[in-house]
Amino acid sequence: MSSPLAGAYVRIAEPHEYSEAAWILTRGFAQDPCMNWFGSVKTMIPAYRDIPDYDAHPAAAKRALKNLHIFQTALTQATILSGGFITVAVIPNSNEDATQEAGTASGAAPGEIIAGATLWLRPGQPLDFPLSTIIRSGIWRVLRGWGLTGVKRVLLDFSPQVEKTLEKGFKARNLDRLDSWHLLEMSVDPQYQDKGLGSLMMKDGFERTSPKPVHLEATTAKSRDIYAHYGFEIDEEHSFGRSAVNEQGLAVDSKDAAMGYPEWIMTKWNYDSANQGTES
């Protein structure tokens, strides 16, 4: 467990910071199985810590990152258009000589660096966005990048299955599924991970959403276990991409290897849970 960086805090993102939030989510989800599946990625994008310079990536990786950034930009837009909000984890820039430059580059105020981002959908908003929101958020750019296959996976193969699981889980507890919050995405920029910023964003989120339930999708066993630490319970495990991708979400030709990847639908029902410790 890590203690948050000195001076770090979480706040609502300003409109001019949405672009940086999308880049943080792009870097944070660059190796994510779900995003690999959506984008029909064939080769794993190198870790940011190994190749931090975008231009130094191989052509295929740059193309995959570009398409992923288009999708993350669309998600940030859909979040705002649907009445949700974006929070950012901000840290002070300790290098006084670079303060102005870093603040401007990250989209934050001079002296600050945006190091994490979270997308929140308010109660009443299902994952199946209205068509008008999908169009206004930039689905045509996503279509050009990921093609019909990618858009179909997002809108027809993935989202409806998540909604079915949520409806079943909430109905079993005699609760209204739409009377809940959706933690759509959360990521700390790779260079600032393991410094307690994820814990700060989660705590801030719970303060904003309590006492209503919060649900999310965990796309790796690691993230599943982290969310469980914060009191989220598994509603159902799904396997997406069977016959198309391996457990990393990467497109493969061998049917024997194309077993799909696991994803966990999780909900935090109880805010009295003691499991609200610190993490990334």
Summary of the structure (lengths in Angstrom):
residues: 280
radius of gyration: 18.3
end to end distance: 7.2
largest distance: 57.1
contacts: 909
relative contact order: 0.18
helix: 44%
strand: 19%
